[in-house]
Amino acid sequence: MYIGGRAPLFVIRASKLNLCPFPHRTCLPPVKMRISGTLGKQRMYRGLFSRGIWFFSSYSEMELESMTVNVTIQDFVANVESEMFFCNKQQISREIMFLFPVDSDTVVHTFHATMGNTRIEAMLWDKKEAQQLYKATPGMENLRYLQDQGDLWGPVFACFLGTVPPNREVAISLCYVQELPLHPDGAAKFCWPKKLFPQQKFISRYISEEEISEDLHFRIHLQSVRGVSHIDVNSSCTPLQYTAPDQTSAEISLKSSPCLSDELELLVYYGGPHNLSAVVESRDPKAAPGSLLGDPVVMVTLKPSIPEVVPSPGHLGEFLFLMDRSLYQDAQNTLLFLLKSLPLGCYFNIYSFGATFEAFYPQSVEYMQETMDSAVGRISSICPDLGGCDLLGLLRSIYSTPLLHGLPRQLFIFIQRKVSNEEQAIMAEVHRYRDCHRCFCFPIDKCESFYISQAIALETKGKCVCIHSKMTMTSEALKCLQQALQPLASEISLHWDLPPGLEVKVIRKAPEMIFQGHQSIIYAQIHGQAQDSEADVATVTFQYRVGSQPFHYTLRFSMSPSADDSRFPVHRIAMMHLLWKLAWQGTSKSEKEDIWHSAVKLSLSLGVPSAFTSAVAVRVEQRDTGHCDSLLPDSSMLLSPSCNLVPCQLLWLCGSRPVWFKSTRFWMVQKCQLCLEMLSPKASHTDVLSQLSAHCKGKEKVLIRRFSDVLHRG
């Protein structure tokens, strides 16, 4: 599923089963904070967590006792398999919920929790059918309440895990793949949160490192055809051990969790040229040739070398200034200063927005003395307004306008007022066009749009500067303008030369531009059958321009897969991009229906969520705790009282306190305030089954078959 994150956050909220004076409501007990795996003494009202403190459980009695994590990093893709064991240390039962935020470059494809003889597993479902299942699931109204009332902001995956008795263990398994971010020095950067390491009790100099980490099993495998040069990790670990004579693979193991950092941070450095690299992943032999899973997929990493040159006037790009009219008095001088600092020859436009938006010019105009003087004169005519905030409409209007001559487009957004519950739609639009523009955001300190501003900047690889009383907005904006004026790679193209009989179908195409210090990862499906079985070498040529200067790099790579991974991490990420693309295709009703059916089939094949699918969870009461596949594979199992639907859904929370993952591109950023209502008692199995029957009439066979697949797979 498209859930989890670059260093995924897991929140289990454990709440006392208390009596409430109102029969249809649940009282929320005070919340304690857990710091670094120890029992937190302070009580935080409504679960408030201050900046920089990672949290796992709002109740410290749910302790992470041990964990096993295996990470395989191949170039800039990580495949993570984790299993964590928690225990309710309190002598009272707890109801728990599992939450984790969404990262736009991560696919979580496996999630299940085991408590005693109960197993809860999340799966993907056709969204239309899932809506019927939600109606049959008791407790879903609590997720909707959480969506509207919770203080947490942004997309999260929520799953109710039920009641944990005293001293009972909960095992949580999570597997995901992700694109790794590029560190400024060219390394691949992998992170894992400090709060997801086992609790370190009574640490002293008299306890050896091995004794402290006996419940930690964290192994990292590294692979690259370019060779693994070295690593940098902020934790005690074993020496880098090469497992291939040509140093194309290596591994390390952690000895203990990081002590001085908020999270584990691993930097992987590769040998060879950094401008262009390719990884081929083999097909699934069980899948039909011609399908995405039935063909090999190649992942190409582009990191252009951009010299410090002075770009010609025609290549400076387009600068758009978006001014919140409620902020006009504070930002007028900054806007004037930026406008007068633009270089001759670029293009620009100014938009003011509130309940409506208005552009100075119908389209961007070339920056010269006359247009600059005209814009300066019009700035004073902007009328302050304290109405709504139609940022979504303004962005859609800008994105619908084609790029001027393919020039880079960079937005400077000055905002103060709250975006009216349109964050999810805004982020969808920004994500859709993230490869062809960059945003610099300037929210005012403590304003309600700070978090959406952070998210927009992170998604477009820009920058967000929160302006407070001790900062000068003009000086901070000028620093961003200097960054925006740096040279960049444009007119990017890839040319393929494959053995006869093979062809390439690009899934994620090369972007129109790559800004300095950034990279782009391209995915392509390899079709056909090679005429010569011995010919397995292909070439790809990367071409671009910096100003008027052309560059090109050619890479020869083997068509033979560099590694055999049954979890298909490259295929999964490629499918994620394909599903994003499909979500915007189709004009007629019949075209959209065809796309829908095709996308659902793709999404379910590898467990990659999309706009066409939704998450559903099933609770299974296992007859034999040692075998999760003990139920008989027949249609009667759906009618068994041992099976139940579980509240589980991908939600966009409309609160005001997101979480910041400092080294990732999460849509959730900065502080977090978590407030969850206890879920209502589970409805009887009979009620659930009767609801399911009423709402899913005519689909019983399909539902039974899909439940059977989930409950009986290995």
Secondary structure, 3 states (H helix, E strand, C coil): CCCCCCCCCCEEEEEECCCCCCCCCCCCCCEECCECCECCCCEEHHHEECCCCCCCECCCCEEEEEEEEEEEEECCEEEEEEEEEEEECCCCCEEEEEEEECECCEEEEEEEEEECCEEEEEEEEEHHHHHHHHHCCCCHHHHHHHHHHCCCEEEEEEEEEEEECCCCEEEEEEEEEEECCECCCCCEEEEEEHHHCCCCCCCCCCCCHHHHCCCEEEEEEEECCCCEEEEEECCCECCCEECCCCCCEEEEEECCCCCCCCEEEEEEEECCCCCEEEEEECCCCCCCCCCCCCCCEEEEEECCCCCCCCCCHHHCCEEEEEEEHHHHHHHHHHHHHHHHHCCCCCEEEEEEECCCEEECCCCCEECCHHHHHHHHHHHCCCCCCCCCCCHHHHHHHHHCCCCHHHCCEEEEEEECCCCCCCHHHHHHHHHHCHHHEEEEEEEECCCCCHHHHHHHHHHCCCEECCECCCCCHHHHHHHHHHHHCCCCEEEEEEEEECCCCEEEEEEECCCCEECCCCCEEEEEEEEECCCCCCCCEEEEEEEEEECCEEEEEEEEEECCCCECCCCCHHHHHHHHHHHHHHCCCCCCHHHHHHHHHHHHHHHHHHCCCCCCEEEEEEEEECCECCECCCCCCCHHHHHCCCEEEECEEEEEEECCCCCCCCCCCECCCCCEECCCCCCCCCCCHHHHHHHHHHHCCCCHHHHHHHHHHHHHCC
